[in-house]
């Protein structure tokens, strides 16, 4: 086994450890918002490291792996942000340990049945 394959295997193992810790955080966190944050950070880093390790093991896949890493880096945080905003918008409660709720102000866009979107000042 070459040294680059050993390094790739170690990086892949570290990535899977992050993925495992992210799944453990989903169980341990007190509310939806903390779970989203835990899952997103851990899965983004874990997936990127796992893909990087696979890319080191299979160097001929490196271009495709880089594209996948960029895709994960862009889409994971955006999707978790949208999920958290939607959860807050429909009124899912925060944990009692939450100190600041910066989204507690009135939403910028309201939707009424039968109306088009209206922006409020």
N, C-alpha and C positions, 0 to 999 in steps of 0.2 A: 504494500500500500504506500502510495506517495504521501509526502507531507501535506500537500495541498488538500488531499482527500481527508486526512485526519483533521485538519483545521476546519474543513467544511462540515465534517461530522460533529465536531465540538460546537460550532456555531449553530448548527441545526438543533442540537441538544439544548443549548441555551435558549433558543427560540421556543422550543416545546415547553421548557420550564416556565417561560413567561406566559405562554398560552394556558398552562395549568394554573398558574397563580391568578390569572385573570378569571378563569372559571371559578376558582375558590373565592375570589372577591365578589362574584355575583351572588354567592350564597351568604357571605358574611356582611355585606353592606346593608344599612338600615332602610333605605328608600330607593325608589326608582332612579332618581337623579344620580345618586352615588353609584348605583349599579351600572348605569350607562357610562359614567366616567371611568370606572374601573375596567369595565369590559373593553371600552374603546382604547384606552392607553395600552393595556396589556396585549390586546389582540393586534394592534397596529405594530408594536415593537416585536412581538412574538412572531407574527406572520412575516415581517420584513427579515428578521434574523433567520427564520426557517428557510425562506426563499433564498436568502444570500448563501446559506450553507449548501443548499441544493445546487445553486449556481457555481459554487466552488468545487463541488464534487463533479458536476457535469459542465465543464467549461464551454462546451458547444451550445448550451442553452442560455448562456450569459445575457445575450441581448433580450430574449423573451423574459427572463427573470427580472431584469432591470425595469422593463415596461410594467410588469406585474407589481413590483415594489412601488413604482411611482403611482400606479393606479390605487393601490392600498393606502398609500400616504395621503392621497388627495380625497378619496371617497370615505374612508372610515371616520375622520373627524367631522366631515360635513354631514354625513348621515346621522351621527350621534347627536349633533347639534340640533338637527331638525326633529329628531325623536324627543329630545329633552324639551324643546319649545312646544311641541304638540302636547306632551304630557302636562306641562305647566298650563297650557292654554285650556285644556279640558278639566283642570282642577285637581289633578292628582296631588295629594298632600305631601309636604316636605316633612322630614324627620323633625322631632322636637329639638334636636341638637343644632339645627340650622340657625346661624346667626344673622345672615344677611340674605335677603331675597331681592336682587336687583331687577327681577322681572315682574315684581308685584305691581308696577305701575300699569296704567291702562294700555292695552295693545294699540299699535299704530294702525292696524287695519281691522275693520269689523265687517262681518258678513251677515246680512239679514236675508231671510227667506224671500225669494222673488226679486231681490235687488242685485245690482252689480256691485263689485267691490268699491268701497268708498274709503278714501284716506282721510284720517282725522288729524287735526293739528295738535 
